[in-house]
């Protein structure tokens, strides 16, 4: 077993600690997930972000079970899928996720989307509070919520989500939402931190020069930018050499000027689905 990567840990608003850098497993094939998470744990990752809809919870769980890394050293997040939202359905959904993961609790359970089509984000949040109180999830949060959805939760309960996991990358920086999170004590998690490969990071002005100056790749610069912005980040890759590359981001620092250059790259360029979409 190798040492854990040297990521900082952040403290959630419920007092628990989360490794700021992890590995995401969206679009990881079910039969590949075990190998990929095994590699990640060996490389030193201790934070895995999955979801019931990714259909790879079993593989994630098998890798954790087979690993020499103690369960309590691994931070596992999974998510409540839209069609499972509801006061009475959320518990069964989490129990099934735990069964697939082979775990008795997850570290973080998220409502995956506000899903206006189902209109159940508030009652789902009330259900998640009960699941947290029952010990099935240590921390609870949301994903793809806009300010209006967070306001809905605040009007109904006094439990503030620990995190909001949203699309966020250098061309889509979500500064207004992040300021709102900071006011409420919600940490921001980035999904698609590398733009999901849907645009060339190297084409953003200044990124290539910054990368060359530090002898890093533009992907490493983007990950480092998230870390210095205080954002939790879990880039996805299936390749172990890229897992190592993406975790080799603690031996350099972006200057204030470089952070400003990246701040100027914001294009409000959404590459994924909008939170108000009604397709799923
Ligand atoms: P990402 O921005 O992490 O990009 C992944 C792409 O970048 C892949 O094509 C990969 O091959 C490539 N890549 C990774 N490292 C690289 C490197 N060093 N050099 C070059 N290319 C590299 O996109 P993502 O996977 O969508 O987001 C990360 C995680 O966020 C997901 O795996 C998942 O866990 C989570 N996520 C959540 C939601 C949500 O709705 N909550 C949506 C999408 C993703």
Boltz pocket constraint, residues with backbone or C-beta under 6 A from the ligand:
constraints:
  - pocket:
      binder: B
      contacts: [[A, 23], [A, 24], [A, 25], [A, 26], [A, 27], [A, 49], [A, 50], [A, 112], [A, 143], [A, 144], [A, 165], [A, 166], [A, 190], [A, 191], [A, 192], [A, 193], [A, 194], [A, 195], [A, 196], [A, 197], [A, 217], [A, 219], [A, 220], [A, 234], [A, 235], [A, 236], [A, 237], [A, 238], [A, 242], [A, 245], [A, 246], [A, 272]]
      max_distance: 6.0
